[in-house]
Amino acid sequence: MAVAIAIRVRFFARLREVAGKDIEDVKIPGDARVVDVYEAMLRAHPGLPPRDSVRGALNHEFVDWSAKVADGDEVAFIPPVSGGA
């Protein structure tokens, strides 16, 4: 198993309501990807929606779920946005 790294997770909109917070500092294995972070958040907050209805971002940019996460990174999870004209 890889050495643990510290990252910050941000939740937006409905995800923030389910998690009960907008920021969570977590330690994850050093070989983790964005998908692994979301899976860990699903275990910690079982009411979060399935991954296919969420977008992941790494350090303020949308990324693929397979993007690698590094120590000190910020990972954000954002539900789809609707509305507007």
C-alpha positions in Angstrom: 0.0 0.0 0.0 1.2 3.5 -0.9 2.1 6.1 1.8 -0.9 8.2 2.7 -1.3 11.7 1.4 -3.4 14.6 2.7 -5.9 16.3 0.4 -8.8 18.7 0.7 -12.2 17.7 -0.6 -14.8 20.3 -1.4 -18.5 19.6 -1.8 -20.9 21.8 -3.7 -24.7 22.3 -3.8 -26.6 19.1 -2.9 -23.4 17.2 -2.1 -22.6 19.8 0.6 -26.0 19.3 2.1 -25.7 15.5 2.2 -22.1 15.6 3.6 -23.1 18.3 6.1 -20.0 20.4 5.3 -18.4 22.1 2.3 -14.8 21.1 3.1 -13.3 17.9 4.4 -9.6 17.2 4.9 -8.8 13.5 4.3 -5.8 11.2 4.1 -5.9 8.7 1.2 -3.3 6.3 -0.3 -0.6 8.0 -2.4 -1.6 6.2 -5.5 -5.2 7.4 -5.4 -7.2 8.8 -8.3 -10.2 11.1 -8.3 -12.5 8.1 -8.5 -10.9 6.6 -5.4 -11.5 9.9 -3.5 -15.2 9.8 -4.4 -15.5 6.2 -3.4 -14.0 7.1 0.0 -16.5 10.0 0.3 -19.4 7.6 -0.6 -18.3 5.4 2.3 -18.1 8.3 4.7 -21.3 10.0 3.5 -23.6 7.2 2.2 -26.3 9.6 0.9 -24.1 11.1 -1.8 -25.4 10.5 -5.3 -23.8 7.9 -7.6 -20.7 8.9 -9.4 -22.4 9.1 -12.8 -24.3 12.2 -11.7 -21.3 14.1 -10.3 -18.3 15.9 -11.9 -14.9 15.8 -10.4 -12.4 18.6 -10.4 -8.8 18.6 -9.4 -7.1 21.9 -8.4 -9.9 24.0 -9.9 -10.1 22.2 -13.2 -12.6 19.5 -14.3 -10.8 16.2 -14.8 -11.4 12.6 -15.8 -12.2 10.2 -12.9 -8.8 8.5 -13.6 -6.7 11.6 -12.8 -4.1 11.0 -10.2 -4.2 12.9 -6.9 -1.1 14.2 -5.2 -0.3 15.4 -1.6 -1.9 18.8 -1.0 -4.3 18.7 -3.9 -7.9 19.9 -3.7 -10.5 17.6 -5.2 -14.0 19.0 -5.7 -17.3 17.2 -6.5 -20.0 19.1 -8.2 -23.5 17.9 -9.2 -24.9 18.9 -12.6 -26.2 22.5 -12.7 -29.6 23.2 -14.2 -31.5 26.3 -14.9 -30.8 29.5 -16.8 -32.4 30.8 -19.9 
